[in-house]
């Protein structure tokens, strides 16, 4: 009888809402019943933790994650653990929302978990994630170039096509310019909605691009507040840059995620390159991982006419050379290209003697008419016809990279062996 009465109440509510289409759309837009933008990241050790972030209506004051080891593809078992999320109000140009975030700790390595997020106002559908192995086993991850767009349907197709044929990927990285206008929340809403089914299943580990600093006022900048509010990343970077400059380990690889937006941050962190140089040197001194992999939005060696980002090259290239960074993935130019192995800016005869700089192309709609191949390029491809993505496979002896068009056509394949 109680279930029947509850059903009548729900039916009556639907009738009332349907009587006013604006009321129905307002209820949906407010996210009153179902958590939205569910996103996995790592803010701590990938072997034993998992960070989960989502949003609800601004009036929501609490949120929960319930999770358990996944057994035989069952839904969430009765003995699931529940933990409370931190809830913060986020005020944007399109309205206010509540952002929930929780980091699950004490997890078992190399274990599949099932989870749900929500609370009294509604729960998400069960989703799954897998922790990193305790030992240095082989793994793969996905890399996406700039996803900035207007409707983000292209980003959605690129991301989902890549994940559909690479379900084994441990996580994905985006090299910045996730969105076109970083302080316009409508762009983030489209980006997160396009990512559902992937970003709630494997962690997203992105960096900022220049567009993350753009405001809705043309040619004005701000700190990337929406990026840091919605993407909870490691806080082990330099002061003033935490949450967007960071490093983490997965398997026998050390990942360094840098910020190249010197001009956009001149009024906020004028010495941001110097802070990163000090931090980067210390970070690379401490790692003992076999593979060192870097990400930075603006390329040290550009793919357009001219010399490009000289200050960024002077800041980071000597440190990459000193500690032998194996590969640095870049964005910004919306082209796919890789250099020969470079040391002090000059080609070497072996990846053991330098760093390969790989421009990752584009995963969104934007292209440039003035990209071009240069003498330092071992391979160059201008993705005017289709967006693209990269698959990186890492084991004890090989770092192998394959670049694919959105449709799955192979563009390039290369590897570094140790």
N, C-alpha and C positions, 0 to 999 in steps of 0.2 A: 504493500500500500504506500509506504514512504517513497519508494522508487517511482511509483506511478504519479504521486503528487509532485515530485521533483521534475518529472517529465512534463507535467502540465505547466509548471512554472516556466520551464525553459521554452516550451512551445508558445506560451503567452508572450514572453519576452521577444521571441522571434517575430511574432505577429506585429507587436508594437513597433519594432525596428523596421520591419518591412513596410509598415504603413508610412514610414518616412525614410526615403532613400538616403537623405543626408545624415539621419541618425545612424543608419547601418554603417555607412562609410566612415563616420566619425568613430564609431566603436571599433571598427577594424583598424583605422589609422592609429588610434590610441594604444593599440596592443593590449587591450584590457584583459584578455583571457589567456593568450598564448605567448610565451617568451619568444622574442625575435632576435635576429642577428647572433645566433649562438656560434661562438668562435673558440677554437682551441689555440692556445699558444703555450710556450714554455717560459716561465719566469724563473724557474729553478731547475734542478737536475732532471733531465728527460728520463732517466732510469727509474726514478721513484716518485715523481710528481707530475701533475697535470693541471694547468691553469685553464679555467673555463669562464668565459665572459658572455653576457647577454644583456638585452634591454627589455624593459616593460614600460607601461605608462608611468608618467611622472609621479602619480599618486601612490605608487607601490612603495612600501616601507621596508619590506623584507624579501628574502629569496633564499632558496635552498637548492643544494645539489644532493641527489641520492645516487649511489653507485655501488657496484659489486662486481666481482669477477664474472665474466661472461661464461656461462656453461651451456653447451649444446644449443646455442642460438636461442636460448630462452629469453623472455622479456625480464624486466627487473625482478629479482627474487624478493621474497618477503623479508629476508635478513639484510637488505641493502643498508649501507651506512648513509647517514644524513649529516651534512654539515651546512652551516649558515654561510651565506655570501656577504661580502661587503657591498653596501649599496651607496651610490653617490648620485647626486642630481647633476644632470648635464643639460645646460641651457644652450640652445643652438639658434640659428637664424630661422629655423622652421618650427620651433617649439621646444619644449622640455621633455626629457625622458629620464628614467631611472636606469643607471648602468649597474649591473650586478657582476661581481667577479669573485671567484673562489679558487684557491689552489689546493688540490688534493695532495696529501703527503703520505709517506709511509707505504707507497704502492710497491708491488712486486715487479722487478724487472722482467721484460719480455713477456708481459701478460696482457691479455685482452680484457677490457672492462666494458660494462654497459652502464650508461648513466642517463639521468633525466634532470632537467632544471625547471624551477618554477616555485610554486607555493599555493596558497589558498585561492589565488585568482586563476590558476590553471597551470598545467604541466606540459612540457614539451614531449614529443615522441621519443622513445628510447633511441639512443645513439651509442656508438662504440668508439673506443680509442685503444691503442696498444702502446705500452711503455717501451722504452729503449732496452736492448739487451744489456746484461751486466758485463759481458765480455765483448771484445772488439770484433764483432761479426760483420760480414759484408752487409751493406745497406744501399739504398738509393733515395734520391730526393728530386723534386721538380724545381725548376727555376723559370720565372716568368718576367719578361721585360715589361715596360710601362703599360699599365692597364687603363690609363686615363681615357675616358670616353664621354659621350653625352648620355646614351641610354644603357650602356654596359652590357648589352646583349652579346656583343663580340667577346668581351671578357668572360662572360658566363660560358659561352660555347668553347672558348679556348681552354678554360680551366677544367670543365667537365669532360671534354674530349681527352685531355691529357690524363686525368685521373681514371677515366674508364679503362684505359689500356695500361695503366701503371698503378694498380691498386696496392702494390707492394711498397709504394713510396712512403718513407717514414714521415716526411713533412714537405712543405713547399716554401720557397723564398720568393719574394717579389722585390725587384731592385729599385723601387721608388716610383713616384708619380702613380700611386695606386688610383688616385682620383684626379680630376682636372682642376677642381677648385677645393682646396683642402679645408676651407672654413665654411663651405656650403654643405650643410648636412644632407641635402637631397642627393648629392653625389655619393656620400657614404652609405645612405640607405640603399641606393641601387647596387653599390658594390657588394655590400653584405648579403643582400637578397640574392644576387647572382651567385654568390659563393656557397649558399646552403646546399648541403649534400656532400661538400668537400671540406669546407673550413670548420665544420662541426665533427669531422671524422679524422683528419690529420692536422697537426698544428701548422699555423701560418707564422712564418718568421720573416717579416718584411723590414725594409729600411725606408726612410723618408726620401722623397725627391723634392725638387724645388716647388712643385705644385702643391705639396702638402702645406706649404707656408702661405699660399695665396688666399686672400680674403675676397669677399664678394665685391669689394671696391677694387676696381681695376688698378693694377700696379701698386697695390698696398700689401704689406706682409704682416704676419703675426706668427707667434710660435705655433707649432702644429698640435694644438690642443685637442682636436677631434681624433687625431692619430693616436696620441698617448692615452686618451680617455677610453678608447675602444679596443686598443691592442696592447695587452699587458705583457710586456717583454722584460728580459732581465734588467735589473737596476745596477749592474756592475760597471757601468761606463763612467766617464769623467763627470765631475760636478757641472751642473748646468746643461748636461746633455744626456742624463740618465733616461732610460726608456726609449731612446732612439739610437744611441751608440752603445753597443754591447757585444759580448762574446759568449759562446756556449760550446760544449763538446757533445758530439754524438759519435759513438764508435771510436775509431782511431783517428778522428778528424777534429780539428779545432776551427771554429767558424768565427770570423771577425766581421762585425757589421758597423760600417762607418757612415758619417754624415758629411756630404760635400757641399752643403748649402751655405757657403761663406757669405755670399752677397745678401741673401735673404735674412741672415741672422746678424748682420753687422750691428744693428741697433739693439740686439738682445744679448748676444754672446760674441763680442767683437774678437776675442782671442780663441775662437772655437777650434781652429786648426792647431794652434799650439797646445791646447788642452788635449786634443786627440793624439798628437805626436807623443807626448809624455805618457799618456795612458797606453797607447799602442805598443810602444817599446817595452813597457813593463809587462803587458799582457803576453806578448810573444816570447819574452824571456822566460816566462813561467810555464809555458806549455811544453809538454813532452810528447804530444801527439805526432804521429807520422805525417799526416796531411794537414796543411794549413791553407784554408780557403777564405778568401775575402770577398766582401760585397761593398760597393760604393756606387752611388747613383751617377754622378758625373764622371766620365772616364778620365783616367790620367793621361791616356793617349787617345785623342778624339778621332772621330770618323767623319768629320766635316772639314771644309777648307780652314786653313789657319792652324795655329799652334794649340788652341784649346785652353784647357784649365792649367795654366803654368803653376799657379800657387798650390793647387792640389797635388800636382806632380812633384813639386819640390818638397812638400810636406811629407808625403807618404812613400814615394818610390824608394828613397834610400833605406827606409826601414824595411820595406818589402824585400829589397835586395839583401840586406844584412841578415835577415832571419829566414830567407828563402821561402817566401810565400809561393805556393805551387800555382795557384790560379786566383785571379781577381775577376769577379763578374760585375759588369757595369750596365748602366741603362742610358737614359737621356737622349741618345741619338736615334733611337727607334730603328736601328739596323742591327743585323747579326754579323759579327766579324770576330775573328780571333787573330792575335798577333803571333809572330814567332816568339819563342822564349826570349824575354828581354832582361838584360842586366845593364843598369846605368843608361837605359834607353836604347841600347844597341842589341841587335839579334845575337843569340848564342847558338852553338851547334847542338845543344841538348837541354831539355827541360830541367835536368839536374843542376844547370848553371844559371837559371833565371826564372822569371815569372811569365806565364801566359795571361794576357788580358783579353777577356771574352765579353764583347758587347752582346747583349742577350736578345735584341730585337724588340718586338712589341707584342703584347697580348690584348691590346685594345684597338681602337679604330684609327688612331693618329699616325700619320706617316710624314716623312720629310722629303722634299725634292732634291736636297743638296748633299746627301751622304755620298761618300766616295771611297774607293779602295786606295790604300796607301802602301808604300814600300814595306812597311813593317808588318803588313797583313799576310798571314799564311793562308787565310780564307776570308772571303767577303761575300755577303748576300744581302740584297736590299728587299725586305719583305713587303713590297707594294701590293702583291696579289693576295696574300693571306697573312694573318698573324701567326705567331709561332711560339714554341716552348722548348725547354731543354730538359733532358733526363740525365742525371749524374749518378753513376754507380761507383761505389768505393769499396775496395777490399784491401787486403794486406799488401798487395803488390801493384795494384792498378787503380787509377782514377780515370774513368771512361766517361766521355760526354757525347751525347747524341742530340742534335737539334732537329726538330720536326715542325713541319707546317701544321696549322690547326687541323687540317684534313688527315694528317698522319703520314704525309710524304716526307721521307728523310731528306734533310738539307745538308747535314754535315755530321761527321763522326771522327773523333780523335781521342787520344788517351795519353796519359803520363804513367810511366812505369818506374817502380823503385825496387 
